[in-house]
Amino acid sequence: MGRLGELEPVPRRSTVEIVSDELRSAIMYGALEPGAQLGEAELAARLGISRGPLREAMQRLVQEGLLLSEPHRGLFVISMDEGDVEDVYLTRLAIERSACRLIMQRNRGEAVARLTEALEALIDAARERDRVAMSDADQAFHEVLVSSSGSPRLERMAHTLLVETRMCLNALQDKYPEPAELVEEHRRLVDAIGDGEEERLLQLIEEHMTDSIQRLRTS
């Protein structure tokens, strides 16, 4: 190890890590649709890589639960049925309720400042009525909420649901509330934290998740 403050080479990301991120993003935004079969030759050609790192990257996504390996058939992007969607949102509810409790016990002021900035991004997207940008800003708001709890384990748990949550949001775009209503839902969360109203905050976060489940059920 060098002396304190001495600059050292920055570790380079491996090809496998980069390819994993590319595939994860393609699944997240629907470029690789639910149920799609992944062909090694085609993907390797599109990504400009050999099949070795591609196979390793795909196996990582199998372990993450984003790809399904079917014997004698190959690899497929997961499809999410109603039960999967409900499970994602109920798991998110458990994580975010815990995050909300910790926020109320710790630095509410910092949380409000960070969430207000995230809310502004959602307002900008809603003003443009850009559904994809609204989904991105919606997800980013909730990532900030969990991060503001100060719990790296809650943050890590939330991160594992990142792609599946975004897949749910893709499905929700046609069922989203009106932009002004979506903004107001999130503004109420920030206000409850700022006002120190823990029970109201927990009620709002539960309503937010259960309403999303209900909208997806009727999609």
C-alpha positions as MATLAB code, in Angstrom:
seq = 'MGRLGELEPVPRRSTVEIVSDELRSAIMYGALEPGAQLGEAELAARLGISRGPLREAMQRLVQEGLLLSEPHRGLFVISMDEGDVEDVYLTRLAIERSACRLIMQRNRGEAVARLTEALEALIDAARERDRVAMSDADQAFHEVLVSSSGSPRLERMAHTLLVETRMCLNALQDKYPEPAELVEEHRRLVDAIGDGEEERLLQLIEEHMTDSIQRLRTS';
ca = [
       0.000    0.000    0.000;
       1.331    3.460   -0.895;
       1.651    6.426    1.387;
      -1.485    8.236    2.504;
      -2.725   10.515   -0.253;
      -0.498    8.936   -2.907;
      -2.272    8.351   -6.219;
      -2.459    4.733   -7.298;
      -3.768    3.060  -10.467;
      -7.553    2.780  -10.601;
      -8.699   -0.836  -10.983;
     -10.219   -1.434  -14.384;
     -13.610   -3.057  -14.688;
     -13.530   -6.472  -16.256;
     -15.265   -7.243  -19.530;
     -17.605   -9.564  -17.646;
     -18.696   -6.732  -15.325;
     -19.312   -4.404  -18.265;
     -21.286   -7.033  -20.195;
     -23.303   -7.900  -17.076;
     -24.265   -4.233  -16.738;
     -25.211   -4.036  -20.429;
     -27.469   -7.084  -20.195;
     -28.958   -5.922  -16.897;
     -29.791   -2.531  -18.410;
     -31.303   -4.130  -21.524;
     -33.572   -6.254  -19.327;
     -34.386   -3.301  -17.075;
     -35.570   -1.090  -19.937;
     -37.217   -3.832  -21.977;
     -34.748   -3.981  -24.865;
     -34.509   -7.658  -23.920;
     -38.175   -8.391  -23.328;
     -39.593  -10.747  -20.698;
     -39.540  -14.293  -22.030;
     -36.991  -13.486  -24.756;
     -34.467  -16.216  -25.523;
     -30.837  -15.118  -25.542;
     -28.737  -16.365  -28.425;
     -25.014  -16.416  -27.673;
     -23.847  -15.873  -31.248;
     -26.151  -12.913  -31.870;
     -25.430  -11.228  -28.537;
     -21.674  -11.724  -28.839;
     -21.774  -10.134  -32.301;
     -23.906   -7.195  -31.120;
     -21.632   -6.553  -28.139;
     -18.428   -7.131  -30.105;
     -17.028   -9.684  -27.663;
     -16.158  -13.366  -27.574;
     -18.569  -15.914  -26.146;
     -16.452  -16.619  -23.037;
     -17.120  -13.396  -21.106;
     -20.684  -13.337  -22.440;
     -21.381  -16.779  -20.966;
     -19.913  -15.719  -17.619;
     -21.974  -12.524  -17.596;
     -25.144  -14.441  -18.418;
     -24.471  -16.888  -15.594;
     -24.212  -13.946  -13.203;
     -27.667  -12.853  -14.272;
     -28.955  -16.408  -13.800;
     -27.680  -16.243  -10.211;
     -29.379  -12.852   -9.775;
     -32.660  -14.370  -10.943;
     -32.952  -12.204  -14.074;
     -32.286  -15.017  -16.529;
     -33.787  -18.483  -16.463;
     -31.799  -21.499  -17.663;
     -33.960  -24.201  -19.216;
     -32.251  -27.546  -19.945;
     -31.879  -28.286  -23.671;
     -33.503  -24.956  -24.530;
     -31.165  -22.196  -23.391;
     -31.401  -18.945  -21.449;
     -34.487  -16.761  -21.236;
     -35.280  -13.384  -19.691;
     -37.588  -13.946  -16.739;
     -41.279  -13.178  -17.069;
     -43.082  -11.747  -14.077;
     -46.599  -12.904  -13.336;
     -49.010  -11.258  -10.920;
     -47.582  -13.157   -7.966;
     -44.029  -12.057   -8.792;
     -45.081   -8.422   -9.076;
     -46.902   -8.536   -5.761;
     -43.874  -10.165   -4.132;
     -41.551   -7.433   -5.455;
     -43.729   -4.668   -4.052;
     -44.342   -6.368   -0.716;
     -40.589   -6.886   -0.346;
     -39.998   -3.254   -1.244;
     -42.607   -2.272    1.348;
     -40.775   -4.213    4.073;
     -37.471   -2.576    3.122;
     -38.846    0.945    2.772;
     -40.901    0.791    5.982;
     -37.701   -0.104    7.841;
     -35.857    2.686    6.022;
     -38.572    5.184    6.994;
     -38.346    4.210   10.663;
     -34.564    4.697   10.640;
     -34.872    8.051    8.876;
     -37.237    9.281   11.587;
     -34.758    8.204   14.275;
     -31.744    9.788   12.596;
     -31.099   12.873   10.454;
     -34.489   13.834    9.039;
     -33.132   17.132    7.756;
     -30.578   15.453    5.519;
     -33.193   13.007    4.244;
     -35.596   15.837    3.394;
     -32.858   17.707    1.516;
     -31.900   14.654   -0.550;
     -35.495   13.626   -1.220;
     -36.479   17.161   -2.195;
     -33.793   17.086   -4.881;
     -35.081   13.697   -6.084;
     -38.627   15.076   -6.067;
     -37.554   17.967   -8.300;
     -36.338   15.465  -10.901;
     -39.738   13.758  -10.760;
     -41.484   17.134  -11.142;
     -39.381   17.901  -14.231;
     -40.257   14.539  -15.802;
     -43.936   14.957  -14.931;
     -43.965   18.427  -16.475;
     -42.799   16.892  -19.758;
     -45.234   13.973  -19.327;
     -42.339   11.675  -20.220;
     -43.380    8.248  -18.908;
     -39.916    6.693  -19.113;
     -38.302    9.654  -17.362;
     -41.077    9.565  -14.747;
     -40.369    5.878  -14.093;
     -36.653    6.598  -13.762;
     -37.284    9.508  -11.387;
     -39.807    7.470   -9.394;
     -37.285    4.688   -8.892;
     -34.478    7.141   -8.110;
     -36.636    8.766   -5.408;
     -37.135    5.444   -3.653;
     -33.435    4.593   -3.942;
     -32.647    7.880   -2.193;
     -35.273    7.086    0.452;
     -33.591    3.793    1.333;
     -30.110    5.294    1.098;
     -31.139    8.069    3.505;
     -31.792    5.460    6.185;
     -28.041    5.074    6.651;
     -28.338    1.282    6.498;
     -26.000   -0.265    3.905;
     -27.783   -3.606    4.277;
     -31.207   -2.161    3.495;
     -29.628   -0.340    0.561;
     -28.049   -3.565   -0.669;
     -31.342   -5.425   -0.364;
     -33.141   -2.698   -2.307;
     -30.470   -2.791   -4.995;
     -31.103   -6.497   -5.629;
     -34.691   -5.571   -6.577;
     -33.557   -2.777   -8.911;
     -34.107   -4.508  -12.252;
     -37.281   -6.324  -11.230;
     -38.711   -3.056   -9.919;
     -37.927   -1.337  -13.209;
     -39.604   -4.187  -15.098;
     -42.697   -3.577  -12.965;
     -42.526    0.148  -13.692;
     -42.344   -0.589  -17.420;
     -45.600   -2.480  -17.060;
     -47.061    0.352  -14.956;
     -46.438    3.150  -17.439;
     -49.872    2.860  -19.059;
     -51.471    2.621  -15.602;
     -49.535    5.397  -13.911;
     -51.573    8.031  -12.103;
     -51.670   11.447  -13.699;
     -48.288   13.216  -13.455;
     -49.560   15.747  -10.898;
     -50.968   12.928   -8.763;
     -47.698   10.971   -8.906;
     -45.755   14.050   -7.829;
     -48.209   14.696   -4.987;
     -47.840   11.093   -3.724;
     -44.101   11.590   -3.374;
     -44.401   15.130   -2.031;
     -46.576   13.806    0.825;
     -43.804   11.369    1.756;
     -41.261   14.197    1.966;
     -43.673   16.372    3.947;
     -44.366   13.604    6.455;
     -40.632   13.195    7.081;
     -40.174   16.947    7.400;
     -43.097   17.180    9.827;
     -41.811   14.272   11.928;
     -45.038   12.286   11.459;
     -43.810    8.706   11.523;
     -47.187    6.946   11.574;
     -48.412    9.035    8.656;
     -45.214    8.297    6.766;
     -45.580    4.552    7.283;
     -49.211    4.681    6.194;
     -48.301    6.644    3.042;
     -45.511    4.269    2.023;
     -47.829    1.293    2.480;
     -50.557    2.937    0.401;
     -47.997    3.796   -2.281;
     -46.905    0.164   -2.655;
     -50.338   -1.430   -2.392;
     -51.774    1.039   -4.932;
     -49.007    0.050   -7.356;
     -49.892   -3.625   -6.900;
     -53.539   -2.874   -7.572;
     -52.770   -0.892  -10.728;
     -50.595   -3.710  -12.068;
     -53.316   -6.265  -11.359;
     -55.669   -4.348  -13.616;
     -53.116   -3.813  -16.396;
];
